[in-house]
Amino acid sequence: MLPQFGTAARKKPNKPLNADLGGAKPDKASVDAAWLVLEAANDLGDHAAVEACRRVIDADLNGTAAGRPDLDLVLDYFR
């Protein structure tokens, strides 16, 4: 099952989107980094990174867990 974004994701507020991936609620620094990476990934046409950023941002907005692979991609994007 693919993760859902926006309103569709909020229909199940008690279930983390990526609980099966060992996720954790992203901290403020991770979300800020996700916004920066989202902009850069959009400019570069990096669709996989754009989707990962959207999942991290959406998880923060919904108060759910972001997947560890998504957080790792966001935090290591400029390295």
Backbone torsions as a table, in degrees:
resi	resn	phi	psi	omega
1	MET	NA	132.4	179.9
2	LEU	-82.4	145.3	176.4
3	PRO	-64.4	150.1	179.3
4	GLN	-109.1	157.1	-177.8
5	PHE	-118.5	160.4	172.2
6	GLY	62.4	-134.2	-174.3
7	THR	-60.4	-39.6	-178.9
8	ALA	-61.3	-37.0	180.0
9	ALA	-71.5	-32.1	-177.2
10	ARG	-76.1	-9.0	179.0
11	LYS	-68.1	-20.0	179.4
12	LYS	-124.0	67.6	-171.8
13	PRO	-67.8	-19.8	-176.8
14	ASN	-87.7	-9.6	-178.1
15	LYS	-110.3	116.2	177.4
16	PRO	-61.0	140.1	-178.5
17	LEU	-61.8	-39.4	-174.8
18	ASN	-118.0	36.4	-177.8
19	ALA	-60.3	-34.8	-179.1
20	ASP	-74.0	-9.2	177.9
21	LEU	-99.4	8.4	179.7
22	GLY	70.5	40.7	-176.1
23	GLY	-83.1	169.0	176.4
24	ALA	-142.1	154.2	179.2
25	LYS	-61.7	125.5	-178.2
26	PRO	-65.9	141.8	177.1
27	ASP	-83.0	172.6	-175.6
28	LYS	-58.6	-40.5	-179.4
29	ALA	-64.6	-38.1	178.9
30	SER	-66.4	-39.7	-179.8
31	VAL	-69.5	-41.6	176.6
32	ASP	-60.7	-42.6	178.3
33	ALA	-64.3	-37.5	179.9
34	ALA	-61.6	-38.7	177.9
35	TRP	-65.0	-41.4	178.7
36	LEU	-66.3	-44.1	179.7
37	VAL	-66.4	-37.5	178.5
38	LEU	-57.5	-45.2	179.6
39	GLU	-63.5	-46.4	-179.7
40	ALA	-65.7	-42.7	-179.2
41	ALA	-64.9	-37.3	175.5
42	ASN	-61.4	-45.7	-179.8
43	ASP	-62.3	-35.4	-177.4
44	LEU	-88.7	-8.2	-178.2
45	GLY	74.0	25.9	-179.3
46	ASP	-87.3	88.0	-173.0
47	HIS	-66.2	-35.3	179.5
48	ALA	-64.7	-41.9	178.7
49	ALA	-67.9	-37.6	177.8
50	VAL	-60.0	-45.7	-179.8
51	GLU	-64.9	-40.2	178.2
52	ALA	-63.0	-42.9	178.2
53	CYS	-61.8	-43.2	179.6
54	ARG	-62.0	-38.7	178.4
55	ARG	-66.3	-39.7	178.5
56	VAL	-65.9	-45.5	-179.5
57	ILE	-65.0	-43.9	-179.7
58	ASP	-64.2	-38.9	178.3
59	ALA	-61.5	-41.4	178.6
60	ASP	-65.1	-43.8	-179.4
61	LEU	-64.7	-32.8	-178.6
62	ASN	-92.3	-5.9	-178.5
63	GLY	69.8	28.6	180.0
64	THR	-111.7	-177.2	-176.9
65	ALA	-87.5	140.2	172.0
66	ALA	-98.0	145.0	179.7
67	GLY	-68.5	142.7	179.5
68	ARG	-57.2	-41.4	178.7
69	PRO	-61.4	-37.2	178.2
70	ASP	-66.5	-44.4	178.8
71	LEU	-63.3	-41.7	179.1
72	ASP	-62.9	-41.8	179.3
73	LEU	-62.0	-45.7	-178.7
74	VAL	-62.5	-46.9	-174.8
75	LEU	-73.3	-23.2	-178.8
76	ASP	-106.2	8.9	-172.5
77	TYR	-60.7	-40.2	-175.3
78	PHE	-94.4	7.5	179.4
79	ARG	-85.6	NA	NA
